[in-house]
Amino acid sequence: MSEEEAQSRLTEHAAIELPGAKSTAQENSERLSLLRMLNPDVLANPHALYHALREHDPVHWDPYMHAWVVTSYPDVITVLMNYSADRTPAPDYLDRLGLSFMKPFAEIMLQQMMFMDGAMHSRLRGICAAAFTPRRVEELRGVIESIADELIDKVISSGRMDMIADFSNPLPAIVTAKLLGVPIEDHEQLHAWVIDLAEMFGNFQHHPDRVAQIVQSLQDLKSYVAERIEEQRRCPTGGLIHSLMTAEVDGQRLSDEEVIANTIITLIGGHETTTNLIAGGFLTLLRNPESLQQLRAHPEIIGSAIEELLRFESPVQHTARIAPADLPLGGKTIQKGSRVVAVLAAANRDPSRFPDPDRLNLLRPDNRHLAFGWAAHFCFGAPLARMEGQIAFNSLLRRLSRPTLLDDALEWRANAGLRGLTALRIGFDPGLPAAGA
């Protein structure tokens, strides 16, 4: 059975209920496959699927994904620590799968730290992480607070807003533009490119009618960064692009292609995940009004609250690795070269690690979640994402009186890996802009 046929067959079975008898091995495989995330109902609440995987088979061979799917906290930690991130598919492999359109993405993945191991990864990561040190992030606090207030000012008198379009998209987009050293007014175009590329990097299945647009977005973003590189050569102004251009790795400068590739992965990571943290976290608070009131009354607990919101509704659902050798895992033997999908969101609700994991607890102790990954590939932008989240939630709860959800039904973006809403319309009591309050 080809991969396309397997996906088609599984989609037909996507409505199978998770609870129920395991009549055959095939039905069980269909019931537990991550490709069920292609079903909008499962995408809206993936935790039922994750729970079934953890309970039935926490290290599960998914024949439809052609991968091992790992969902328990300790096993996910093992994968993140010991398995290889060097997973860029070879061009001939893509041809055999009928995925030749992925070649432009494979070419850029080869130069991105996210898909590297060892010394080269460490050096590239060190260059980018220098832009996200606690001191540099703290210097941005006032800027982020001003941006948050300005965005709220635009909607405060109307008594309603789309949390995505009006706040959680533009806030990290503007901050990321400042970090990169590109014009702030370009943030809307950057966001449009990021949305397209996130669809490719985060999904199991791609829609043929979207491929041409996504490939074009990749080429346009590469051209945009190349133009910024030339501007930095003529008139250096600082920022992450300039840092990548001037840094040395093994005594050599990065090529323009390497600068472009790692600018793009930083842009996606710094923008898309923070957008989803803010919007998904605010939805979680609306669904848990006691926690919303708790945070409003005690803004000093925002640090702990952010960690719990990240655990409870993880913006990054999973990541993939390759077995570097034949290795034991969860009572199975994972053969060298096998693809392994570590489901971070499932590990973050593992009851063996987090007591009462499906309950939101803004003061949860010992909350070492995996939303930012683990070990060598831990998200170097985590300090900035945390600060943006802290400022965003405190600003929203300080200024929006009696927020309520206006949508009867929510639409989650068709992205199994990067979990986010298409829109989040909320209402509140109209108020005055901050300057007039």
C-alpha positions in Angstrom: 0.0 0.0 0.0 1.4 3.4 -1.0 1.6 6.2 1.5 -1.1 8.1 -0.4 -3.4 5.1 -0.4 -2.8 4.6 3.4 -3.7 8.2 4.1 -6.8 8.0 2.0 -7.9 4.8 3.7 -7.3 6.1 7.1 -9.2 9.3 6.4 -12.2 7.1 5.6 -11.9 5.6 9.1 -11.1 8.8 10.9 -14.5 8.9 12.6 -13.9 5.7 14.6 -14.4 6.4 18.3 -11.4 6.1 20.5 -13.1 4.1 23.2 -14.3 0.7 22.1 -13.3 -2.9 21.3 -10.1 -3.6 19.5 -11.5 -6.0 17.1 -8.6 -6.3 14.7 -4.9 -5.2 14.6 -5.8 -3.1 11.5 -8.6 -1.3 13.2 -6.4 -0.7 16.2 -3.7 0.8 14.0 -6.3 3.1 12.3 -7.7 4.1 15.7 -4.3 5.1 17.1 -2.7 6.6 14.0 -1.5 10.2 14.2 -2.9 10.7 10.7 -6.3 10.9 12.4 -5.2 14.5 13.1 -6.3 15.2 9.5 -9.9 14.9 10.9 -11.1 18.3 12.1 -12.9 16.8 15.0 -9.7 15.0 16.2 -7.7 18.2 15.5 -10.0 20.2 17.7 -9.2 17.9 20.7 -6.2 15.7 20.1 -5.8 14.8 23.7 -8.3 12.0 23.5 -6.1 10.4 20.8 -2.9 11.1 22.8 -4.5 9.5 25.9 -5.4 6.4 24.0 -1.8 6.1 22.7 -0.2 6.5 26.1 -2.6 4.0 27.7 -2.5 1.4 25.0 1.0 1.6 23.4 3.2 4.5 24.5 5.9 3.4 21.9 3.6 2.6 18.9 4.4 1.6 15.4 2.2 3.6 13.1 2.1 1.9 9.7 0.3 4.9 8.1 3.0 7.3 9.3 5.8 4.8 8.7 7.1 5.9 12.0 7.3 5.1 15.7 5.0 7.4 17.7 6.1 8.0 21.3 3.8 9.6 23.9 5.0 8.9 27.4 7.1 11.6 29.2 10.1 9.5 30.0 10.3 7.9 26.5 9.9 11.3 24.8 12.8 12.6 27.0 14.9 9.6 25.8 14.1 10.4 22.2 14.9 14.1 22.5 18.2 13.3 24.2 19.5 10.3 22.3 18.0 10.3 18.8 19.3 12.3 15.8 17.7 15.5 14.6 19.5 15.1 11.2 16.3 13.9 9.4 16.3 15.8 6.1 15.0 13.4 3.4 17.3 12.7 0.4 16.0 14.0 -3.0 15.7 10.4 -4.5 13.6 9.4 -1.5 11.2 12.3 -2.1 11.0 11.3 -5.7 10.1 7.7 -4.8 7.3 9.0 -2.5 6.0 11.3 -5.2 7.0 14.3 -3.1 9.4 16.0 -5.5 7.7 19.3 -4.7 9.4 19.1 -1.2 12.9 19.4 -2.7 13.2 23.2 -2.1 12.3 22.6 1.5 14.8 19.7 1.8 17.6 22.0 0.4 17.0 24.6 3.0 16.6 22.1 5.8 20.1 20.9 5.2 21.4 24.2 6.3 19.1 24.8 9.3 20.3 24.1 12.9 16.9 22.5 13.7 17.9 19.6 11.5 21.5 19.2 12.6 23.4 17.4 15.3 26.9 17.8 16.8 29.4 20.7 16.5 27.8 22.5 13.6 24.5 22.6 15.4 26.1 23.9 18.6 27.9 26.7 16.9 24.9 27.8 14.8 22.7 27.6 17.9 25.2 29.7 19.9 25.2 32.4 17.3 21.4 32.7 17.3 21.0 32.2 21.0 23.2 35.3 21.6 20.3 37.4 20.4 18.0 35.9 23.1 20.2 36.2 26.3 18.2 37.2 29.4 19.9 40.6 29.3 18.9 41.3 25.7 15.4 40.0 26.2 14.9 42.1 29.3 15.9 45.2 27.2 12.9 44.5 25.0 10.4 44.5 27.9 9.4 48.2 27.5 9.1 47.8 23.7 6.8 44.7 24.0 4.7 46.4 26.7 4.2 49.4 24.4 3.3 47.2 21.4 0.8 45.3 23.5 -0.9 48.5 24.7 -1.0 50.0 21.2 -2.7 46.9 19.8 -5.3 46.9 22.5 -5.8 50.7 22.0 -7.0 50.0 18.5 -9.9 47.8 19.6 -10.7 48.8 23.2 -13.5 51.2 22.3 -15.3 48.7 20.1 -15.8 46.0 22.8 -14.7 43.2 20.5 -11.6 41.8 18.8 -10.2 38.9 16.9 -7.5 37.8 19.2 -5.5 36.3 16.3 -5.7 39.1 13.8 -5.7 42.0 16.2 -3.2 40.9 18.8 -1.5 37.5 18.9 -0.3 37.7 15.3 1.0 41.3 15.1 2.7 41.3 18.6 5.3 38.6 18.0 5.6 39.6 14.3 6.6 43.1 15.2 9.0 41.9 17.9 10.6 39.3 15.6 11.1 42.0 12.9 12.9 44.1 15.5 15.1 41.2 16.5 16.0 40.3 12.9 16.8 44.0 12.1 14.3 44.4 9.3 11.7 47.2 8.8 8.9 46.9 11.3 6.3 47.8 8.6 7.2 44.5 6.9 5.7 42.4 9.7 2.4 41.7 7.9 4.2 40.3 4.9 6.5 38.3 7.0 3.5 36.8 8.9 1.9 35.7 5.6 5.0 33.9 4.5 5.4 32.3 8.0 1.8 30.9 7.9 2.5 29.2 4.5 5.8 27.7 5.6 4.4 26.5 8.9 1.8 24.6 7.0 4.6 22.7 5.2 6.9 22.1 8.2 4.1 21.2 10.7 1.9 18.8 8.6 1.8 15.1 7.7 -0.1 15.7 4.5 -0.1 18.5 2.0 -2.8 19.7 -0.3 -1.8 19.8 -3.9 -3.7 23.0 -4.6 -1.6 24.7 -1.9 1.9 23.5 -2.9 2.6 26.1 -5.6 1.7 29.0 -3.2 3.8 27.6 -0.4 6.8 27.1 -2.6 6.4 30.6 -3.9 6.3 31.9 -0.3 9.6 30.1 0.4 11.2 31.7 -2.6 9.9 35.1 -1.8 11.1 34.9 1.8 14.5 33.8 0.7 14.7 36.7 -1.7 13.6 39.1 1.0 16.3 37.9 3.4 18.9 38.1 0.7 18.0 41.7 0.1 18.3 42.4 3.8 21.7 40.8 3.8 22.9 43.2 1.0 21.5 46.1 2.9 23.4 45.0 6.0 26.6 44.9 4.0 26.1 48.4 2.7 24.9 49.9 6.0 25.1 47.6 9.1 22.4 48.3 11.6 22.6 45.2 13.9 20.0 42.5 14.5 20.1 38.7 14.1 20.7 38.8 10.3 23.8 40.9 10.8 25.0 38.6 13.7 24.7 35.5 11.4 26.5 37.3 8.6 29.5 38.3 10.8 29.8 35.3 13.1 32.5 32.7 12.4 32.0 28.9 12.5 35.2 26.9 12.5 37.1 30.0 11.5 34.8 30.6 8.6 31.8 32.9 8.0 28.4 31.4 7.1 27.4 31.5 3.5 24.5 33.7 2.4 22.5 30.5 2.0 23.2 29.4 5.6 22.3 32.9 6.9 19.0 32.8 4.9 18.1 29.3 6.1 18.7 30.0 9.8 16.9 33.3 9.6 13.9 31.6 8.2 13.8 28.9 10.9 14.2 31.5 13.6 11.4 33.6 12.1 9.0 30.6 12.1 10.0 29.6 15.6 9.9 33.1 17.0 6.6 34.1 15.5 4.2 31.2 14.9 4.7 29.4 18.3 4.3 32.7 20.3 1.1 33.5 18.3 -0.3 30.2 19.3 0.8 30.4 22.9 -1.1 33.7 23.3 -4.3 32.8 21.5 -4.5 29.2 22.7 -3.6 30.3 26.2 -6.3 32.9 26.2 -8.9 30.4 25.0 -7.8 28.1 27.8 -8.4 30.9 30.3 -11.8 31.7 28.9 -12.7 28.0 29.3 -11.4 28.1 32.8 -12.9 31.3 34.3 -11.7 30.6 37.8 -8.1 30.5 36.6 -8.7 33.7 34.5 -9.9 35.5 37.6 -7.1 34.1 39.6 -4.5 35.5 37.2 -6.3 38.8 36.9 -6.3 39.2 40.7 -2.7 38.0 41.1 -0.7 39.1 38.1 2.5 38.2 40.1 1.9 34.5 39.3 2.2 35.1 35.6 5.5 33.2 35.4 4.0 30.0 36.8 0.8 30.6 34.8 2.7 30.7 31.4 4.5 27.4 32.2 1.1 25.8 32.9 -0.5 27.2 29.8 2.4 25.9 27.7 2.0 22.5 29.3 -1.8 22.4 29.0 -2.1 23.5 25.4 1.4 23.1 23.8 1.9 25.3 20.6 4.3 22.6 19.2 2.6 19.2 19.3 5.4 16.9 18.1 8.8 16.7 16.7 10.6 14.0 14.7 13.9 12.2 15.2 15.9 9.4 13.6 17.2 6.3 15.5 21.1 6.6 15.2 21.4 2.8 16.0 19.3 -0.1 17.0 18.0 1.1 20.4 15.6 -0.2 23.0 12.6 2.0 23.9 9.5 1.2 25.9 10.1 -2.6 25.5 10.5 -2.3 21.7 13.6 -2.3 19.5 13.8 0.8 17.3 16.0 -0.1 14.3 18.7 2.2 13.1 17.3 4.7 10.6 13.7 4.5 11.8 11.7 7.6 12.0 10.4 8.5 15.5 7.8 11.1 16.3 8.0 12.4 19.8 4.6 13.8 20.8 5.5 16.7 23.2 1.8 17.5 23.9 1.1 13.9 24.9 4.1 13.8 27.2 2.9 17.1 28.8 -0.3 15.4 30.0 1.3 12.1 31.1 -0.2 11.4 34.5 2.9 9.6 35.6 4.7 12.9 35.5 2.0 15.5 36.1 -0.7 14.7 38.7 -4.2 15.4 37.4 -2.8 16.4 34.0 -6.1 17.5 32.4 -6.8 20.1 35.1 -5.4 23.6 34.6 -3.4 24.6 37.7 -1.7 28.0 37.3 0.4 27.3 40.4 1.4 23.7 39.4 4.7 22.8 41.1 7.6 21.1 39.4 6.2 21.9 36.0 9.1 20.7 33.7 7.0 20.5 30.5 8.4 19.8 27.1 6.7 22.6 25.1 10.1 24.1 24.3 11.7 20.7 23.7 14.6 19.3 25.7 18.4 18.9 25.7 20.5 20.1 22.8 17.5 21.3 20.7 15.7 23.2 23.5 14.2 26.3 22.0 16.8 29.1 22.3 14.0 31.7 21.9 12.2 30.4 25.1 13.2 33.5 27.2 11.6 35.8 24.6 8.5 33.7 24.2 8.0 33.6 27.9 8.3 37.3 28.2 6.0 38.0 25.3 3.4 35.7 26.9 3.7 37.2 30.3 3.3 40.7 29.0 0.5 39.7 26.6 -1.7 38.0 29.3 -1.2 40.6 32.0 -2.0 43.4 29.5 -5.1 41.7 28.2 -6.4 40.9 31.6 -5.6 44.3 33.0 -7.4 46.1 30.2 -10.2 43.9 28.9 -13.2 43.8 31.3 -15.3 40.7 31.3 -13.9 39.0 28.2 -16.2 36.4 26.7 -15.9 34.0 23.7 -18.1 35.1 20.8 -17.6 32.0 18.6 -20.0 29.2 18.8 -17.6 26.9 17.0 -13.8 27.2 16.7 -11.7 26.4 13.7 -8.2 25.0 14.2 -5.7 25.5 11.4 -5.1 22.3 9.4 -1.7 21.9 11.0 -1.0 18.8 13.1 2.3 19.9 14.4 1.9 23.7 15.1 -1.4 24.0 16.9 -3.3 27.2 16.3 -6.7 28.8 15.6 -7.7 30.5 12.5 -9.6 33.1 14.5 -10.6 33.8 18.1 -13.4 36.4 18.4 -14.0 37.7 21.9 -16.2 40.4 23.4 -15.6 42.6 26.4 -16.9 45.8 28.0 -15.7 48.8 25.9 -13.1 50.9 27.6 -10.8 53.8 27.1 -7.3 53.6 25.5 -4.5 53.4 28.1 -3.6 57.1 27.6 -7.1 58.2 28.4 -7.9 55.9 31.2 
